[in-house]
Amino acid sequence: MRSPASDAAALRPLPSPGDILEQLSTAVLVTDADGGLLYANIYAEDLFGFPDHSTRLIGRPLLSLGFEEGDARRVNDLVSQVMHGRSWEGTLSTRRLDGSRMLIRARAASLLDRAGEISGIVLVAREATLGGSRGERDRLRLLERIGERLSYSLELDVTLRQVAETLVPQFADHCLVDLYQGDKLVRRAQLHTRGWWPPEGTWAQERESVSYPPGHFCEQAMSRRETVVVADVNEKEWPAPRQASLDTCGDIGLRSVIATPLIARGQVLGVISLALSGLTQREQRHYSADDGDLLGTIGSRVAIAIDNAMLFEEERRTALAFQTSLLPHDPPAVDGLTVAYKYVPAKPLETHGQGIQTQVGGDWYDIIPLSAGRVGIVIGDVEGRGARAAAIMGQLRAALRAFAQDDKPPAEILRRLDDWVRTLDPTNPDAPGEAADTPTVSCTYLVYDAWSRTLSFANAGHDAPLLITGSEVGQMEIEHKGVLLGVRGKGIPGLPTYREETRYLAPGSALVFYTDGLTDRRQRADGEGHYTEAEALEMLRAAVRGVATGGVEAIAEAAEQAVPGEIDDDMAIVVVRTSAVELASRERNFPADPIRVSEARRLASQTFLSWGMEQSQADLACLLVSEVVTNVVLHAAVSPSPRHEFALDSALAEGGFLDDWAGSPFADDFVAPAGRREFTLRLRRGDTAVWVEVFDPDLRLPRIRSAGENDEGGRGLYLVDQLATRWGSRPTQDGKAVWFEIPIKGGIGGLP
């Protein structure tokens, strides 16, 4: 006979399967055949860190439901394997809504319809927590998972972050990593659960030194070289680095601690400490001896990862120091032009998948002061990356600087640089004994004259710069792109020579030069693949357009950030802006008559004084003007007769200019051709100096000679060399120019 209680139980309605699933403390997910979500219980929403309520995520793929990007391949394998009728089991990582990382242990099986066909996936998961009762298989899987996380990068900061995020909140509420820097122990990383952070002045902050007193569990771990487990910190009084640190431990309810030494290659690198506190409610509130064994094993793996990261960091720091030492640092002060530049090395390893490398490259740039206030601008890129590319870059920069001092036209400079590239040592430092190909280099060399606002340039296969005029941004037109330096050495016939072009730059206009690392192979921010060069260039234009009226530093910063994603190659950016105001100058032509020397000197004196030059400095400058102009009048407007041309050249080879020719036996043979007895005096004022140029139609360039004790001449250039800040000569289309620089204020040679 049935009891009344049995009858009441029979009348009570049974809970639905859905109600049962919602009350489980285990995550349950159901997907369709394509891995799209069909159902998730309440526990799954929290465990997987769903971005929204599960009912609003129907149809979304598993990868979009809180799994980390690094698990994409594993989730795809899960779907493929289960849809073929096989079960799957493994460890996955998710991000919770508060941003914390959680490791989960998941098992997936096929979902069958009434006909027995596979129609979807059922996935059951739980949190992978530490516990003394955990099986050995689970422990091995957790170690495997940690190993995967530690293999993501060789950058030390990334490695330490991966360590901390793997352990918090999975195994601990607090993770502290302290590493030795020399003899000092420094806090290099820390992470705490639920966004908590120790108040300033309590626990050591990152990059601060920390000193553990004798008897402290971290000090014991390092001195004894073994893991120290403190199951309950309240059982005894433990020493602390400072009282404020001890007070904070009490405030958060610190319960249990494990300190594990970090030992690699027999050396103690530091210590990692984990702690459980009252900030979270856990089933396991204290660490056990088994937990100490597990975390001791984790510590040994972490130590190796940190050691590798530190070695790589040192290698990369050395390589970058080598690279940056070959590049200019602070932009020089040049008249009529403001300059900014940036060099950005490529990110190593984690974004490239190309093995261990330091990511130095061959990008370079330079600003070169030239004669009479003119300035040379260069940007280039050696093909390839690594130490060889950087070494070639350094040699190229030095060679171009030397060639530029001759003041030859840009096309001639590139031709000489191309010849020089083909003579480089073909030895490959990456593979000793093997010959390397002749390097190829893109390069643009430009010469800007701020007084005439003319830009002369020649190009060797480099991308055209952006030209900013007002608020308009476009690419500067280059008619002759030219071939890469070094290509001629590969035996390719019929290559065009380098051609010189000239442009006028409007007041206040700017040029943005860049290497191809800025626009090539940039990973798309919205999916797989790369931006095309056209897309990257349009983003660059848009970014520069937004700051077109700003300073050069702002433009360089905008250009650097224009294209999203990590760069696949190093990149260099140079921005120059022309002055909005005209620079002071004065120029006059004179007949090449001796009486005109005093007129030129008078013009120079009046001009120098009107420009604010001190009287003594103006007198000194006028003395040098007289020396140069006098010799132009005496010699530069004449040419030798054919019968003595060779003999005169031989005499000049021994040195001679200014009055150096006066005693020559060929002086009587100098004949002044009609219409050529004229010279030009040009004066230019800069911010701190004045430049003097004297132009004449003679093609022969002057050289200093040592005058004998009884020689009447031969001392003119010596005076210029000793009294001017700089001097030189350069060929022009119609002859030559002799120039010198002297400060507006100060003594001889610019000394105060």
LINNORCOR-V873286 format. One record per helix or strand. SS is the DSSP state (a for helix, b for strand). FROM is the first residue (numbers start at 1). TO is the last residue. If there is no record, write none. Layout:
BEGIN
<<SS	FROM	TO> <SS	FROM	TO>>
END
This chain:
BEGIN
<<a	4	11> <a	17	23> <b	27	32> <b	36	40> <a	42	47> <a	54	56> <b	61	61> <a	62	64> <b	67	67> <a	69	83> <b	88	95> <b	101	112> <b	118	127> <a	136	150> <a	156	167> <b	168	168> <b	172	172> <b	174	181> <b	184	192> <a	193	195> <b	209	209> <a	217	224> <b	228	230> <a	233	235> <a	243	251> <b	256	264> <b	267	276> <a	289	325> <b	334	334> <b	337	344> <b	361	369> <a	371	373> <b	375	385> <a	387	404> <a	410	421> <b	427	427> <b	435	435> <b	441	449> <b	454	460> <b	466	469> <b	472	475> <b	485	485> <a	487	490> <b	501	504> <b	510	514> <a	516	518> <b	523	523> <b	530	530> <a	533	546> <a	552	560> <b	571	578> <b	585	591> <a	596	610> <a	615	636> <b	639	639> <a	642	653> <a	658	661> <a	667	669> <b	671	671> <b	678	685> <b	689	696> <a	716	723> <b	726	732> <b	735	743> <a	748	750>>
END
